[in-house]
Amino acid sequence: MKKQLIAFAILFISLNVYSQEKPFWNEIKTFRTQDSIQKPQDGMILFIGSSSFRLWKSAKEDFHNETIVNRAFGGATLEDLIYWQNDIVLKYKPKKIFIYCGENDIASSEKVTPEIVLDRYKALHTTLRNQFPEITIVFVSIKPCILRWAMKDRMMAANALISAYLKQDSNAVFVNIWDKMLENDEPMKDIFIQDNLHMNSKGYAIWHKELEPLVNE
């Protein structure tokens, strides 16, 4: 009986630790359910990343493109994309991949330097390029926002590093939306919802203008 109790305790601890090691599990389960109901067709436009993509509910209508599949989840860092890459990207056969991520990496800790963000992105990009050697990979720059404006120097530096890195890949594109969202060198005041972090329709209109030629080319 004692051995059984010990075994049960070990199992309980193991399961608890395992569950703690699986961030965003509920979001991933939702994606798996969606795929089981209707698997995305090959050749889709795939969006991955954090909440700025996740909340773009009107993307299909905005781009007039029904092939867009959104597998972004709120709060995601580049490390999270790497952790869940099999579920959100590697199991598909996309025509193009659009990535918005890195902002939450910077916001998670002052110890996360632009160089750390670059290293994380390199790891993700290398995996994607090995899996999809010829498709276009688009990285949307970290955006400016009112809430996180104090972090602007690290964000701009991370953008610069990733932009320079992607110049080595002829099938990769860096889209600079940072400058497009500024007015008098500060984030526009009327393009965010009340949290001053996420965008309203005016903000997404800026993104749409910059991304439309790449989505539908």
N, C-alpha and C positions, 0 to 999 in steps of 0.2 A: 504493500500500500504506500509505504514511504517512497519507494522508487517511482511509483506512478505519479505521486504528488510532485516529486522533483522534476520528472519528465514534463508534466503539465505546466509547471512553472517556467521551465526552459522554453517550452513551446510558446507560452503566452508572451514572454519577454521577447522572443525572436520575432513573433508576429507584430508586436508593438513597435519594435525597432524598424522592422521592414516597412510598416505603414508610414513611420516617420520619415523614411528615406524616399518616399514617393510623393513629392510635391505635385500639386495640381492633378492628382489622380482622378478626381471627379470630372474635371474637364476632359481628360483623356478618355475616360469611360464614355462620355457623351460623344466624342469623335468616333469611337469604335462602334457605338450604337448606330450613329448616322451612316457609317460605312456599311454596316451589316444590312441596313434597310435599303440603301442605294449606294453602291460603290461608285466613287467618282470615275468618270471616263478618262482614259489615257489622253494626254495632250492638254490637260487643264492648265489654267493660270493659278498657281498656288501661292497664297499669302500665308506667311508664318511670322510669328513674333509676339508682341505684347498687346496691351489694350488699345493702343492707337489704331491697330489693324482690327482687333476683335470688335471694337465698337463701330466699325465702318459697315453698318448693316445695309446701307444702300449701294454698296460697291457694284454689284451686278447691274443695277439700274443706272448708276452714274456712268459706268463704262460701256453700257449696252453690250455686256459680255456675260452670257450665261455659263461660260466655262470656268468662271472664277470659283475657287474652293478656298474657304477661309479656315485655317487651322491655327490661328493665333489664340492666345489665352492671356487674360489679364494678370499683370504682375510678373510676367516671364522675364527672365534674364537670359543671356546667351548660354549660360551653363544649363539652364532649364531646357532650352531648345536642343542642346547636345544630348541631355539626359533622355529626352523623349523623341529623339530624331527618327527612330524606327516607326513610331506611331503617327507623327505629323508630316513626314516628308519622304523618308526612304522607301516606304512601301508603295508609293505612288509612282506614276510615270508622267511627270509634268512637262509642259512645253517650256514654261518659264517659272522661276521662283522669285518672289518678292519678299524681302526681309525687312521688318522694322523691329529692331531690338538693340539694346545697349544702354538705353536711358535708365532702366531700372538697375542695371549693374552699377552705374555711377551713383544713383540715389541710395543704393543699399548700404554704402559705407564710404567714409572719407578715405579709407585705405585703398579703395579700388581706383587705381590710377588709369590714365588713358592707355598706358602700355599693357596693363592687365586686360582691359577691354579689347585691345587689338589682339592679344594672344588668344583670348576666348573666341573672337571672331575668326581668326586664322584656323583654329581647330574645327569650327563648324564648316567654314568654307572649303577646307581641304577634304572633309568627308563628303560634302555635297559634290564637289568637283570630281572626286574619284567615282562616285555613284553615277553622276550625270556629266560625262566628260564634255558634252557639246552644247548643252542648253544655256540660255541666258540666265544669269543670276543677278538680281538687282538688289542693291542695298540702299534703303532709304535712310538718309542721314538722321542722326539723333536730332530731335526737334527742340527749339527753344520754348519755354513756357514760363508763365509768371510765377508759379509755385516753386519752381526749381531754378530760378534765375541765378541764385547764389552759386550754383554749380556750373555756371556757363563756361568757365575756363577749362575745366576738365572735359566737358562735353564737346567743346570746339576742338580741343586737342585730340580727343578720340576720333572725331569725324575726320580730321586731317590725316591721322595715321591710317585709318581704314581706307580713305580715298586714295592715298599713295599706294597702299598695298594692292588695291584692286586694279591699278594701272598695269600690273604684271599679267593680268588675265584678260585676254582679248574678248572673252565672252561674258565679262562682268561689267556692270554699270553702277556707278555711285551717283545717286540723285541728291543734290544739295537742296533740301527744303528749308534749311536753317535760315538762310538769307531771305527767302521768300516770305517768312513769317515774322519778319522784323519791321518795325517802323521807328525811325529816329534811333536806331541801334538798340531797341528794346522790343520784347514780344508785343505784337499787336494786342490791344486790350479787348477787342470785340470778336475774337475767333475761338474763345474758350467757353466752356460751360462754367457753372458756379465754382467748381473745385479749382479753377485756374490751372488745371493740368491736362484735362481731356478736351478735345475740340468739339465745336458746334459745326453746323453745316457750312459756315463761312470758312472755317479752318480746313474742312475736307475739300472744299472747292479749290483751295490752293494746291492741295495734294493731287487732286484730280487733274488739274491743268498740267502739272509736272509729270505725272505718271501715264496719262492717257496715250501718248505716242508709243510708250514702251509696252503697255498692256495690249494694245490693238495693232501693233505694227505687223 
